[in-house]
Amino acid sequence: MTTDLYCVMGHPVAHSRSPWIHARFAALTGQALAYEARLVPLGGFAPAVRGFAAQGGRGCNVTVPFKQQAAALADSRSERVAQAGAANTLVLQGGRIHADNTDGLGLVADIEQGAGVLLAGRDVLLVGAGGAAAGVLAPLLARAPRRIVVCNRTPLRAQELAVRHQGIASLSKTELLALDQQALEADFDIIINATSSSLSGGPPPIPPQVLRAGSLAYDMMYGPQAQGFLDWAAAHGALARDGLGMLVEQAAESFALWRGVRPPSAPVLAELRALLAP
């Protein structure tokens, strides 16, 4: 049986849990594949992808800081990539590169299935307007929340992101707004931190009144980096959740794109949480 080769590319990349996750997916689905982490020089993403394809690579995940480069490099792109301007999954076949973005699908799956909170009819605050926020906004809108407010330290970026997604918002009958962080007054059902604020170990730069008892406060980071946000949210009565489930769910979507088989994500997430427990 031929063993197909896949990888995750990033800088840095040694911390990535993707090789472990995809090894478990392969074992649970009986797929013959090898998956590794590849550290890519900051100026060498395109040669790295083409070199990997020449070695027989069938696909790769892409992490920071190469997601926008991955979208630009591809010969074809999914609608999700066209909306986000970024890709986290490349399919390598027949000398061509197809780009997709499974981040938003992973986030939605973890919110609705992992946390048990349906998005339809809800008020959602998306904090941030960079690549992480852009990658998840369209899938969030597709679940028809009542309202999504995008806020960012630089208001213009939030406005640009909202304008780019107004067509999808209209189709889902969702009110989509961009507000300055200082203009946030209402509370929300779901608050999603898509900023890098957790890298400094602190809460996001938003007022605590956006939270209420029972709100879902979700940080797309996971592990120790997310702890400051989780503690902040819990102190204000919210249900705090990190992005480990999103990591597993987006990986499952990538695996399905490559292999045509959707692996079971729940047991792999449970194993990973146990593995990372202090």
Buried (B, 14 or more C-beta within 10 A) or exposed (E): EEEBBBBBBBBEBEEBBBBBBBBBBBEBBEBEBBBBBBEBEEEEBBEBBBEBBEEEBBBBBBBBBBBBBBBBBBEEBBEBBEBBBBBBBBBBEEEEBBBBBBBBBBBBBBBBBBBEBBBEEBBBBBBBBBBBBBBBBBBBBBBBBBBBBBBBBEBEBBBBBBEBBEEBBEEBEBEBBBBEBEEBEEBBBBBBBBBBBBEEEEBBEBEBEBBBEEBBBBBBBBBEBBBBBBEBBEEBBBBBBBBBBBBBBBBBBBBBBBBEBEBEBEEBBEBBBEEEEE
